Amino acid sequence: MILINVFGLLLIALIIWWFWLYKPGEGSVGEGNIVITVENGIYQPSRLKVSAGQPTTLTFLRKDASPCAATVIFPDSELSEELPLNKAKAIVLPPMPPGEHPFTCQMQMYRGTLVVN
């Protein structure tokens, strides 16, 4: 009985960490070409800093065979792109206004943010 309670507490701690405490990697596109890896249910890095008022090119490398990972959507730009498995795909985004702009998979399980300065 004690073992079950300990396992339950560990599982609760893992869930709290994953959904509320985990801080994903951050990158900056202005410093050169950055590759966003789509793997294990996350975009890595998932928080990207980009410059306002100029087009941005993001390169995605999908390693996850999940159908959810097959598409990336930029709702603020009304842009949707298919990501091939194990191949890099460059996506050119139009100039964006300053602020935070999300990008997700079609089911919104994979999540990322473009921070435009």
Backbone as XML, in Angstrom:
<?xml version="1.0"?>
<chain id="A" units="angstrom">
  <residue number="1" name="MET">
    <atom name="N" x="0.821" y="-1.189" z="0.000"/>
    <atom name="CA" x="0.000" y="0.000" z="0.000"/>
    <atom name="C" x="0.870" y="1.261" z="0.000"/>
  </residue>
  <residue number="2" name="ILE">
    <atom name="N" x="1.938" y="1.252" z="0.769"/>
    <atom name="CA" x="2.839" y="2.409" z="0.812"/>
    <atom name="C" x="3.490" y="2.616" z="-0.544"/>
  </residue>
  <residue number="3" name="LEU">
    <atom name="N" x="3.862" y="1.543" z="-1.208"/>
    <atom name="CA" x="4.486" y="1.631" z="-2.523"/>
    <atom name="C" x="3.539" y="2.290" z="-3.537"/>
  </residue>
  <residue number="4" name="ILE">
    <atom name="N" x="2.273" y="1.948" z="-3.478"/>
    <atom name="CA" x="1.293" y="2.545" z="-4.388"/>
    <atom name="C" x="1.158" y="4.040" z="-4.121"/>
  </residue>
  <residue number="5" name="ASN">
    <atom name="N" x="1.129" y="4.429" z="-2.857"/>
    <atom name="CA" x="1.031" y="5.856" z="-2.510"/>
    <atom name="C" x="2.265" y="6.631" z="-2.974"/>
  </residue>
  <residue number="6" name="VAL">
    <atom name="N" x="3.449" y="6.073" z="-2.789"/>
    <atom name="CA" x="4.681" y="6.728" z="-3.226"/>
    <atom name="C" x="4.677" y="6.874" z="-4.744"/>
  </residue>
  <residue number="7" name="PHE">
    <atom name="N" x="4.278" y="5.817" z="-5.450"/>
    <atom name="CA" x="4.204" y="5.880" z="-6.906"/>
    <atom name="C" x="3.207" y="6.953" z="-7.353"/>
  </residue>
  <residue number="8" name="GLY">
    <atom name="N" x="2.065" y="7.024" z="-6.688"/>
    <atom name="CA" x="1.065" y="8.036" z="-7.015"/>
    <atom name="C" x="1.584" y="9.447" z="-6.809"/>
  </residue>
  <residue number="9" name="LEU">
    <atom name="N" x="2.299" y="9.678" z="-5.708"/>
    <atom name="CA" x="2.876" y="10.999" z="-5.446"/>
    <atom name="C" x="3.933" y="11.360" z="-6.480"/>
  </residue>
  <residue number="10" name="LEU">
    <atom name="N" x="4.757" y="10.403" z="-6.871"/>
    <atom name="CA" x="5.759" y="10.651" z="-7.910"/>
    <atom name="C" x="5.093" y="10.987" z="-9.248"/>
  </residue>
  <residue number="11" name="LEU">
    <atom name="N" x="4.029" y="10.297" z="-9.567"/>
    <atom name="CA" x="3.307" y="10.563" z="-10.799"/>
    <atom name="C" x="2.682" y="11.965" z="-10.779"/>
  </residue>
  <residue number="12" name="ILE">
    <atom name="N" x="2.114" y="12.355" z="-9.655"/>
    <atom name="CA" x="1.547" y="13.701" z="-9.521"/>
    <atom name="C" x="2.642" y="14.748" z="-9.669"/>
  </residue>
  <residue number="13" name="ALA">
    <atom name="N" x="3.802" y="14.520" z="-9.047"/>
    <atom name="CA" x="4.923" y="15.465" z="-9.155"/>
    <atom name="C" x="5.390" y="15.592" z="-10.604"/>
  </residue>
  <residue number="14" name="LEU">
    <atom name="N" x="5.454" y="14.478" z="-11.319"/>
    <atom name="CA" x="5.855" y="14.502" z="-12.733"/>
    <atom name="C" x="4.859" y="15.300" z="-13.570"/>
  </residue>
  <residue number="15" name="ILE">
    <atom name="N" x="3.585" y="15.111" z="-13.330"/>
    <atom name="CA" x="2.558" y="15.837" z="-14.080"/>
    <atom name="C" x="2.656" y="17.332" z="-13.799"/>
  </residue>
  <residue number="16" name="ILE">
    <atom name="N" x="2.831" y="17.715" z="-12.539"/>
    <atom name="CA" x="2.966" y="19.133" z="-12.182"/>
    <atom name="C" x="4.189" y="19.730" z="-12.863"/>
  </residue>
  <residue number="17" name="TRP">
    <atom name="N" x="5.304" y="19.008" z="-12.836"/>
    <atom name="CA" x="6.522" y="19.513" z="-13.474"/>
    <atom name="C" x="6.305" y="19.675" z="-14.971"/>
  </residue>
  <residue number="18" name="TRP">
    <atom name="N" x="5.751" y="18.703" z="-15.644"/>
    <atom name="CA" x="5.605" y="18.734" z="-17.100"/>
    <atom name="C" x="4.683" y="19.845" z="-17.576"/>
  </residue>
  <residue number="19" name="PHE">
    <atom name="N" x="3.556" y="20.025" z="-16.894"/>
    <atom name="CA" x="2.570" y="20.989" z="-17.385"/>
    <atom name="C" x="2.742" y="22.403" z="-16.841"/>
  </residue>
  <residue number="20" name="TRP">
    <atom name="N" x="3.362" y="22.582" z="-15.659"/>
    <atom name="CA" x="3.425" y="23.923" z="-15.084"/>
    <atom name="C" x="4.834" y="24.433" z="-14.783"/>
  </residue>
  <residue number="21" name="LEU">
    <atom name="N" x="5.778" y="23.553" z="-14.550"/>
    <atom name="CA" x="7.103" y="24.005" z="-14.136"/>
    <atom name="C" x="8.168" y="23.891" z="-15.216"/>
  </residue>
  <residue number="22" name="TYR">
    <atom name="N" x="7.970" y="23.055" z="-16.217"/>
    <atom name="CA" x="8.961" y="22.842" z="-17.267"/>
    <atom name="C" x="9.128" y="24.104" z="-18.104"/>
  </residue>
  <residue number="23" name="LYS">
    <atom name="N" x="10.358" y="24.555" z="-18.272"/>
    <atom name="CA" x="10.671" y="25.723" z="-19.105"/>
    <atom name="C" x="11.440" y="25.237" z="-20.334"/>
  </residue>
  <residue number="24" name="PRO">
    <atom name="N" x="10.837" y="25.337" z="-21.522"/>
    <atom name="CA" x="11.499" y="24.843" z="-22.725"/>
    <atom name="C" x="12.690" y="25.709" z="-23.114"/>
  </residue>
  <residue number="25" name="GLY">
    <atom name="N" x="13.516" y="25.159" z="-23.983"/>
    <atom name="CA" x="14.685" y="25.873" z="-24.473"/>
    <atom name="C" x="14.304" y="27.108" z="-25.266"/>
  </residue>
  <residue number="26" name="GLU">
    <atom name="N" x="15.220" y="28.068" z="-25.300"/>
    <atom name="CA" x="14.968" y="29.327" z="-25.991"/>
    <atom name="C" x="16.073" y="29.546" z="-27.008"/>
  </residue>
  <residue number="27" name="GLY">
    <atom name="N" x="15.734" y="30.134" z="-28.136"/>
    <atom name="CA" x="16.710" y="30.426" z="-29.166"/>
    <atom name="C" x="16.434" y="31.768" z="-29.800"/>
  </residue>
  <residue number="28" name="SER">
    <atom name="N" x="17.412" y="32.244" z="-30.556"/>
    <atom name="CA" x="17.267" y="33.522" z="-31.241"/>
    <atom name="C" x="17.563" y="33.315" z="-32.716"/>
  </residue>
  <residue number="29" name="VAL">
    <atom name="N" x="16.636" y="33.694" z="-33.569"/>
    <atom name="CA" x="16.788" y="33.482" z="-35.009"/>
    <atom name="C" x="17.742" y="34.503" z="-35.606"/>
  </residue>
  <residue number="30" name="GLY">
    <atom name="N" x="17.849" y="35.687" z="-35.025"/>
    <atom name="CA" x="18.695" y="36.743" z="-35.567"/>
    <atom name="C" x="20.176" y="36.410" z="-35.557"/>
  </residue>
  <residue number="31" name="GLU">
    <atom name="N" x="20.568" y="35.405" z="-34.775"/>
    <atom name="CA" x="21.979" y="35.041" z="-34.665"/>
    <atom name="C" x="22.398" y="34.008" z="-35.699"/>
  </residue>
  <residue number="32" name="GLY">
    <atom name="N" x="21.573" y="33.750" z="-36.676"/>
    <atom name="CA" x="21.896" y="32.762" z="-37.700"/>
    <atom name="C" x="20.740" y="31.790" z="-37.846"/>
  </residue>
  <residue number="33" name="ASN">
    <atom name="N" x="20.942" y="30.793" z="-38.659"/>
    <atom name="CA" x="19.884" y="29.821" z="-38.894"/>
    <atom name="C" x="19.744" y="28.900" z="-37.690"/>
  </residue>
  <residue number="34" name="ILE">
    <atom name="N" x="18.524" y="28.748" z="-37.211"/>
    <atom name="CA" x="18.279" y="27.872" z="-36.071"/>
    <atom name="C" x="17.360" y="26.747" z="-36.522"/>
  </residue>
  <residue number="35" name="VAL">
    <atom name="N" x="17.639" y="25.534" z="-36.071"/>
    <atom name="CA" x="16.834" y="24.370" z="-36.419"/>
    <atom name="C" x="15.951" y="24.024" z="-35.228"/>
  </residue>
  <residue number="36" name="ILE">
    <atom name="N" x="14.656" y="23.930" z="-35.479"/>
    <atom name="CA" x="13.690" y="23.558" z="-34.450"/>
    <atom name="C" x="13.396" y="22.080" z="-34.628"/>
  </residue>
  <residue number="37" name="THR">
    <atom name="N" x="13.739" y="21.288" z="-33.636"/>
    <atom name="CA" x="13.531" y="19.848" z="-33.697"/>
    <atom name="C" x="12.145" y="19.520" z="-33.151"/>
  </residue>
  <residue number="38" name="VAL">
    <atom name="N" x="11.401" y="18.714" z="-33.901"/>
    <atom name="CA" x="10.074" y="18.267" z="-33.487"/>
    <atom name="C" x="10.231" y="16.817" z="-33.039"/>
  </residue>
  <residue number="39" name="GLU">
    <atom name="N" x="10.218" y="16.616" z="-31.714"/>
    <atom name="CA" x="10.508" y="15.283" z="-31.186"/>
    <atom name="C" x="9.963" y="15.147" z="-29.769"/>
  </residue>
  <residue number="40" name="ASN">
    <atom name="N" x="9.479" y="13.962" z="-29.445"/>
    <atom name="CA" x="9.019" y="13.634" z="-28.093"/>
    <atom name="C" x="7.939" y="14.593" z="-27.579"/>
  </residue>
  <residue number="41" name="GLY">
    <atom name="N" x="7.070" y="15.046" z="-28.448"/>
    <atom name="CA" x="5.951" y="15.875" z="-28.041"/>
    <atom name="C" x="6.253" y="17.343" z="-27.833"/>
  </residue>
  <residue number="42" name="ILE">
    <atom name="N" x="7.440" y="17.806" z="-28.242"/>
    <atom name="CA" x="7.790" y="19.223" z="-28.048"/>
    <atom name="C" x="8.544" y="19.761" z="-29.263"/>
  </residue>
  <residue number="43" name="TYR">
    <atom name="N" x="8.528" y="21.083" z="-29.382"/>
    <atom name="CA" x="9.418" y="21.783" z="-30.299"/>
    <atom name="C" x="10.627" y="22.192" z="-29.465"/>
  </residue>
  <residue number="44" name="GLN">
    <atom name="N" x="11.834" y="21.938" z="-29.977"/>
    <atom name="CA" x="13.046" y="22.295" z="-29.226"/>
    <atom name="C" x="13.977" y="23.093" z="-30.111"/>
  </residue>
  <residue number="45" name="PRO">
    <atom name="N" x="14.251" y="24.339" z="-29.884"/>
    <atom name="CA" x="13.670" y="25.179" z="-28.836"/>
    <atom name="C" x="12.240" y="25.568" z="-29.201"/>
  </residue>
  <residue number="46" name="SER">
    <atom name="N" x="11.450" y="25.869" z="-28.185"/>
    <atom name="CA" x="10.051" y="26.201" z="-28.442"/>
    <atom name="C" x="9.744" y="27.683" z="-28.230"/>
  </residue>
  <residue number="47" name="ARG">
    <atom name="N" x="10.712" y="28.426" z="-27.774"/>
    <atom name="CA" x="10.539" y="29.874" z="-27.601"/>
    <atom name="C" x="11.658" y="30.555" z="-28.381"/>
  </residue>
  <residue number="48" name="LEU">
    <atom name="N" x="11.263" y="31.288" z="-29.431"/>
    <atom name="CA" x="12.241" y="31.881" z="-30.336"/>
    <atom name="C" x="12.096" y="33.389" z="-30.375"/>
  </residue>
  <residue number="49" name="LYS">
    <atom name="N" x="13.216" y="34.082" z="-30.331"/>
    <atom name="CA" x="13.225" y="35.534" z="-30.447"/>
    <atom name="C" x="13.550" y="35.898" z="-31.894"/>
  </residue>
  <residue number="50" name="VAL">
    <atom name="N" x="12.697" y="36.738" z="-32.492"/>
    <atom name="CA" x="12.902" y="37.185" z="-33.871"/>
    <atom name="C" x="12.737" y="38.700" z="-33.938"/>
  </residue>
  <residue number="51" name="SER">
    <atom name="N" x="13.245" y="39.301" z="-34.996"/>
    <atom name="CA" x="13.161" y="40.745" z="-35.183"/>
    <atom name="C" x="11.845" y="41.123" z="-35.844"/>
  </residue>
  <residue number="52" name="ALA">
    <atom name="N" x="11.286" y="42.250" z="-35.408"/>
    <atom name="CA" x="10.018" y="42.740" z="-35.960"/>
    <atom name="C" x="10.250" y="43.394" z="-37.318"/>
  </residue>
  <residue number="53" name="GLY">
    <atom name="N" x="9.236" y="43.343" z="-38.164"/>
    <atom name="CA" x="9.255" y="44.078" z="-39.413"/>
    <atom name="C" x="10.059" y="43.468" z="-40.538"/>
  </residue>
  <residue number="54" name="GLN">
    <atom name="N" x="10.561" y="42.259" z="-40.371"/>
    <atom name="CA" x="11.295" y="41.631" z="-41.467"/>
    <atom name="C" x="10.936" y="40.152" z="-41.548"/>
  </residue>
  <residue number="55" name="PRO">
    <atom name="N" x="10.995" y="39.571" z="-42.750"/>
    <atom name="CA" x="10.669" y="38.152" z="-42.898"/>
    <atom name="C" x="11.633" y="37.287" z="-42.078"/>
  </residue>
  <residue number="56" name="THR">
    <atom name="N" x="11.134" y="36.161" z="-41.615"/>
    <atom name="CA" x="11.925" y="35.247" z="-40.790"/>
    <atom name="C" x="11.869" y="33.861" z="-41.399"/>
  </residue>
  <residue number="57" name="THR">
    <atom name="N" x="12.997" y="33.180" z="-41.461"/>
    <atom name="CA" x="13.036" y="31.804" z="-41.938"/>
    <atom name="C" x="13.320" y="30.886" z="-40.763"/>
  </residue>
  <residue number="58" name="LEU">
    <atom name="N" x="12.422" y="29.928" z="-40.545"/>
    <atom name="CA" x="12.600" y="28.916" z="-39.510"/>
    <atom name="C" x="12.783" y="27.566" z="-40.188"/>
  </residue>
  <residue number="59" name="THR">
    <atom name="N" x="13.711" y="26.773" z="-39.684"/>
    <atom name="CA" x="13.938" y="25.436" z="-40.236"/>
    <atom name="C" x="13.467" y="24.409" z="-39.212"/>
  </residue>
  <residue number="60" name="PHE">
    <atom name="N" x="12.550" y="23.557" z="-39.621"/>
    <atom name="CA" x="12.007" y="22.515" z="-38.759"/>
    <atom name="C" x="12.570" y="21.162" z="-39.182"/>
  </residue>
  <residue number="61" name="LEU">
    <atom name="N" x="12.935" y="20.335" z="-38.199"/>
    <atom name="CA" x="13.375" y="18.964" z="-38.440"/>
    <atom name="C" x="12.476" y="18.049" z="-37.626"/>
  </residue>
  <residue number="62" name="ARG">
    <atom name="N" x="11.585" y="17.362" z="-38.304"/>
    <atom name="CA" x="10.621" y="16.478" z="-37.629"/>
    <atom name="C" x="11.222" y="15.096" z="-37.464"/>
  </residue>
  <residue number="63" name="LYS">
    <atom name="N" x="11.390" y="14.669" z="-36.208"/>
    <atom name="CA" x="11.899" y="13.327" z="-35.901"/>
    <atom name="C" x="10.812" y="12.438" z="-35.314"/>
  </residue>
  <residue number="64" name="ASP">
    <atom name="N" x="9.664" y="13.017" z="-35.027"/>
    <atom name="CA" x="8.550" y="12.307" z="-34.407"/>
    <atom name="C" x="7.598" y="11.829" z="-35.500"/>
  </residue>
  <residue number="65" name="ALA">
    <atom name="N" x="7.327" y="10.524" z="-35.547"/>
    <atom name="CA" x="6.466" y="9.959" z="-36.584"/>
    <atom name="C" x="4.977" y="10.169" z="-36.300"/>
  </residue>
  <residue number="66" name="SER">
    <atom name="N" x="4.650" y="10.746" z="-35.179"/>
    <atom name="CA" x="3.257" y="10.994" z="-34.814"/>
    <atom name="C" x="2.571" y="11.856" z="-35.872"/>
  </residue>
  <residue number="67" name="PRO">
    <atom name="N" x="1.336" y="11.519" z="-36.247"/>
    <atom name="CA" x="0.613" y="12.335" z="-37.230"/>
    <atom name="C" x="0.406" y="13.779" z="-36.751"/>
  </residue>
  <residue number="68" name="CYS">
    <atom name="N" x="0.347" y="13.980" z="-35.449"/>
    <atom name="CA" x="0.168" y="15.329" z="-34.907"/>
    <atom name="C" x="1.371" y="16.210" z="-35.240"/>
  </residue>
  <residue number="69" name="ALA">
    <atom name="N" x="2.552" y="15.630" z="-35.303"/>
    <atom name="CA" x="3.774" y="16.389" z="-35.569"/>
    <atom name="C" x="3.940" y="16.738" z="-37.048"/>
  </residue>
  <residue number="70" name="ALA">
    <atom name="N" x="3.058" y="16.243" z="-37.885"/>
    <atom name="CA" x="3.216" y="16.402" z="-39.335"/>
    <atom name="C" x="2.921" y="17.807" z="-39.850"/>
  </residue>
  <residue number="71" name="THR">
    <atom name="N" x="2.251" y="18.624" z="-39.049"/>
    <atom name="CA" x="1.866" y="19.956" z="-39.504"/>
    <atom name="C" x="2.232" y="20.984" z="-38.446"/>
  </residue>
  <residue number="72" name="VAL">
    <atom name="N" x="2.733" y="22.130" z="-38.881"/>
    <atom name="CA" x="2.956" y="23.258" z="-37.977"/>
    <atom name="C" x="2.080" y="24.406" z="-38.466"/>
  </residue>
  <residue number="73" name="ILE">
    <atom name="N" x="1.411" y="25.064" z="-37.514"/>
    <atom name="CA" x="0.471" y="26.130" z="-37.831"/>
    <atom name="C" x="0.891" y="27.409" z="-37.125"/>
  </residue>
  <residue number="74" name="PHE">
    <atom name="N" x="0.905" y="28.494" z="-37.887"/>
    <atom name="CA" x="1.166" y="29.831" z="-37.353"/>
    <atom name="C" x="-0.144" y="30.611" z="-37.497"/>
  </residue>
  <residue number="75" name="PRO">
    <atom name="N" x="-1.022" y="30.574" z="-36.482"/>
    <atom name="CA" x="-2.354" y="31.164" z="-36.635"/>
    <atom name="C" x="-2.346" y="32.671" z="-36.877"/>
  </residue>
  <residue number="76" name="ASP">
    <atom name="N" x="-1.403" y="33.400" z="-36.298"/>
    <atom name="CA" x="-1.365" y="34.854" z="-36.491"/>
    <atom name="C" x="-1.024" y="35.232" z="-37.933"/>
  </residue>
  <residue number="77" name="SER">
    <atom name="N" x="-0.311" y="34.350" z="-38.621"/>
    <atom name="CA" x="0.060" y="34.602" z="-40.019"/>
    <atom name="C" x="-0.826" y="33.839" z="-40.992"/>
  </residue>
  <residue number="78" name="GLU">
    <atom name="N" x="-1.776" y="33.069" z="-40.449"/>
    <atom name="CA" x="-2.647" y="32.220" z="-41.257"/>
    <atom name="C" x="-1.834" y="31.322" z="-42.180"/>
  </residue>
  <residue number="79" name="LEU">
    <atom name="N" x="-0.801" y="30.691" z="-41.602"/>
    <atom name="CA" x="0.123" y="29.852" z="-42.358"/>
    <atom name="C" x="0.126" y="28.447" z="-41.769"/>
  </residue>
  <residue number="80" name="SER">
    <atom name="N" x="0.067" y="27.444" z="-42.623"/>
    <atom name="CA" x="0.116" y="26.046" z="-42.218"/>
    <atom name="C" x="1.057" y="25.309" z="-43.163"/>
  </residue>
  <residue number="81" name="GLU">
    <atom name="N" x="1.990" y="24.537" z="-42.605"/>
    <atom name="CA" x="2.967" y="23.825" z="-43.432"/>
    <atom name="C" x="3.088" y="22.371" z="-42.988"/>
  </residue>
  <residue number="82" name="GLU">
    <atom name="N" x="3.230" y="21.484" z="-43.958"/>
    <atom name="CA" x="3.484" y="20.072" z="-43.681"/>
    <atom name="C" x="4.984" y="19.879" z="-43.427"/>
  </residue>
  <residue number="83" name="LEU">
    <atom name="N" x="5.323" y="19.059" z="-42.434"/>
    <atom name="CA" x="6.723" y="18.778" z="-42.105"/>
    <atom name="C" x="7.049" y="17.343" z="-42.476"/>
  </residue>
  <residue number="84" name="PRO">
    <atom name="N" x="7.972" y="17.126" z="-43.401"/>
    <atom name="CA" x="8.352" y="15.758" z="-43.766"/>
    <atom name="C" x="9.139" y="15.098" z="-42.633"/>
  </residue>
  <residue number="85" name="LEU">
    <atom name="N" x="9.028" y="13.791" z="-42.521"/>
    <atom name="CA" x="9.728" y="13.041" z="-41.481"/>
    <atom name="C" x="11.219" y="12.946" z="-41.798"/>
  </residue>
  <residue number="86" name="ASN">
    <atom name="N" x="12.047" y="13.285" z="-40.836"/>
    <atom name="CA" x="13.517" y="13.188" z="-40.904"/>
    <atom name="C" x="14.141" y="14.019" z="-42.025"/>
  </residue>
  <residue number="87" name="LYS">
    <atom name="N" x="13.478" y="15.105" z="-42.408"/>
    <atom name="CA" x="14.030" y="16.023" z="-43.406"/>
    <atom name="C" x="13.814" y="17.446" z="-42.919"/>
  </residue>
  <residue number="88" name="ALA">
    <atom name="N" x="14.809" y="18.290" z="-43.120"/>
    <atom name="CA" x="14.682" y="19.699" z="-42.724"/>
    <atom name="C" x="13.753" y="20.420" z="-43.695"/>
  </residue>
  <residue number="89" name="LYS">
    <atom name="N" x="12.905" y="21.283" z="-43.151"/>
    <atom name="CA" x="11.999" y="22.078" z="-43.981"/>
    <atom name="C" x="12.087" y="23.525" z="-43.535"/>
  </residue>
  <residue number="90" name="ALA">
    <atom name="N" x="12.461" y="24.400" z="-44.460"/>
    <atom name="CA" x="12.549" y="25.829" z="-44.175"/>
    <atom name="C" x="11.188" y="26.468" z="-44.432"/>
  </residue>
  <residue number="91" name="ILE">
    <atom name="N" x="10.748" y="27.277" z="-43.486"/>
    <atom name="CA" x="9.473" y="27.979" z="-43.592"/>
    <atom name="C" x="9.748" y="29.471" z="-43.467"/>
  </residue>
  <residue number="92" name="VAL">
    <atom name="N" x="9.309" y="30.235" z="-44.464"/>
    <atom name="CA" x="9.507" y="31.684" z="-44.451"/>
    <atom name="C" x="8.242" y="32.338" z="-43.916"/>
  </residue>
  <residue number="93" name="LEU">
    <atom name="N" x="8.405" y="33.092" z="-42.847"/>
    <atom name="CA" x="7.285" y="33.809" z="-42.244"/>
    <atom name="C" x="7.312" y="35.264" z="-42.692"/>
  </residue>
  <residue number="94" name="PRO">
    <atom name="N" x="6.153" y="35.857" z="-42.907"/>
    <atom name="CA" x="6.111" y="37.269" z="-43.284"/>
    <atom name="C" x="6.511" y="38.147" z="-42.097"/>
  </residue>
  <residue number="95" name="PRO">
    <atom name="N" x="6.794" y="39.429" z="-42.334"/>
    <atom name="CA" x="7.101" y="40.324" z="-41.208"/>
    <atom name="C" x="5.950" y="40.321" z="-40.204"/>
  </residue>
  <residue number="96" name="MET">
    <atom name="N" x="6.305" y="40.291" z="-38.930"/>
    <atom name="CA" x="5.301" y="40.221" z="-37.875"/>
    <atom name="C" x="5.423" y="41.417" z="-36.943"/>
  </residue>
  <residue number="97" name="PRO">
    <atom name="N" x="4.314" y="41.864" z="-36.381"/>
    <atom name="CA" x="4.368" y="42.976" z="-35.430"/>
    <atom name="C" x="4.956" y="42.506" z="-34.097"/>
  </residue>
  <residue number="98" name="PRO">
    <atom name="N" x="5.485" y="43.418" z="-33.286"/>
    <atom name="CA" x="6.024" y="43.039" z="-31.981"/>
    <atom name="C" x="4.966" y="42.350" z="-31.116"/>
  </residue>
  <residue number="99" name="GLY">
    <atom name="N" x="5.439" y="41.420" z="-30.310"/>
    <atom name="CA" x="4.550" y="40.673" z="-29.419"/>
    <atom name="C" x="4.895" y="39.204" z="-29.431"/>
  </residue>
  <residue number="100" name="GLU">
    <atom name="N" x="4.063" y="38.405" z="-28.787"/>
    <atom name="CA" x="4.251" y="36.956" z="-28.759"/>
    <atom name="C" x="3.242" y="36.308" z="-29.698"/>
  </residue>
  <residue number="101" name="HIS">
    <atom name="N" x="3.748" y="35.457" z="-30.582"/>
    <atom name="CA" x="2.918" y="34.797" z="-31.584"/>
    <atom name="C" x="3.104" y="33.284" z="-31.439"/>
  </residue>
  <residue number="102" name="PRO">
    <atom name="N" x="2.021" y="32.542" z="-31.163"/>
    <atom name="CA" x="2.150" y="31.094" z="-30.973"/>
    <atom name="C" x="2.289" y="30.341" z="-32.292"/>
  </residue>
  <residue number="103" name="PHE">
    <atom name="N" x="2.882" y="29.147" z="-32.212"/>
    <atom name="CA" x="2.823" y="28.185" z="-33.304"/>
    <atom name="C" x="2.585" y="26.823" z="-32.681"/>
  </residue>
  <residue number="104" name="THR">
    <atom name="N" x="1.785" y="25.989" z="-33.350"/>
    <atom name="CA" x="1.373" y="24.710" z="-32.782"/>
    <atom name="C" x="1.233" y="23.657" z="-33.872"/>
  </residue>
  <residue number="105" name="CYS">
    <atom name="N" x="0.983" y="22.423" z="-33.438"/>
    <atom name="CA" x="0.555" y="21.387" z="-34.370"/>
    <atom name="C" x="-0.956" y="21.558" z="-34.560"/>
  </residue>
  <residue number="106" name="GLN">
    <atom name="N" x="-1.569" y="20.760" z="-35.423"/>
    <atom name="CA" x="-2.996" y="20.951" z="-35.699"/>
    <atom name="C" x="-3.873" y="20.619" z="-34.498"/>
  </residue>
  <residue number="107" name="MET">
    <atom name="N" x="-3.393" y="19.812" z="-33.559"/>
    <atom name="CA" x="-4.176" y="19.479" z="-32.363"/>
    <atom name="C" x="-3.759" y="20.330" z="-31.161"/>
  </residue>
  <residue number="108" name="GLN">
    <atom name="N" x="-2.814" y="21.221" z="-31.352"/>
    <atom name="CA" x="-2.285" y="22.124" z="-30.325"/>
    <atom name="C" x="-1.651" y="21.381" z="-29.147"/>
  </residue>
  <residue number="109" name="MET">
    <atom name="N" x="-1.086" y="20.210" z="-29.421"/>
    <atom name="CA" x="-0.350" y="19.470" z="-28.391"/>
    <atom name="C" x="1.104" y="19.921" z="-28.376"/>
  </residue>
  <residue number="110" name="TYR">
    <atom name="N" x="1.694" y="20.139" z="-29.536"/>
    <atom name="CA" x="3.029" y="20.706" z="-29.653"/>
    <atom name="C" x="2.829" y="22.220" z="-29.656"/>
  </residue>
  <residue number="111" name="ARG">
    <atom name="N" x="3.584" y="22.944" z="-28.814"/>
    <atom name="CA" x="3.386" y="24.389" z="-28.706"/>
    <atom name="C" x="4.721" y="25.121" z="-28.721"/>
  </residue>
  <residue number="112" name="GLY">
    <atom name="N" x="4.717" y="26.253" z="-29.388"/>
    <atom name="CA" x="5.894" y="27.102" z="-29.405"/>
    <atom name="C" x="5.446" y="28.563" z="-29.468"/>
  </residue>
  <residue number="113" name="THR">
    <atom name="N" x="6.407" y="29.458" z="-29.234"/>
    <atom name="CA" x="6.110" y="30.889" z="-29.244"/>
    <atom name="C" x="7.214" y="31.635" z="-29.962"/>
  </residue>
  <residue number="114" name="LEU">
    <atom name="N" x="6.815" y="32.558" z="-30.842"/>
    <atom name="CA" x="7.752" y="33.493" z="-31.459"/>
    <atom name="C" x="7.633" y="34.803" z="-30.681"/>
  </residue>
  <residue number="115" name="VAL">
    <atom name="N" x="8.745" y="35.245" z="-30.120"/>
    <atom name="CA" x="8.780" y="36.518" z="-29.420"/>
    <atom name="C" x="9.376" y="37.535" z="-30.379"/>
  </residue>
  <residue number="116" name="VAL">
    <atom name="N" x="8.551" y="38.443" z="-30.865"/>
    <atom name="CA" x="8.972" y="39.408" z="-31.880"/>
    <atom name="C" x="9.287" y="40.737" z="-31.184"/>
  </residue>
  <residue number="117" name="ASN">
    <atom name="N" x="10.552" y="41.195" z="-31.332"/>
    <atom name="CA" x="10.985" y="42.475" z="-30.729"/>
    <atom name="C" x="11.288" y="43.474" z="-31.822"/>
  </residue>
</chain>
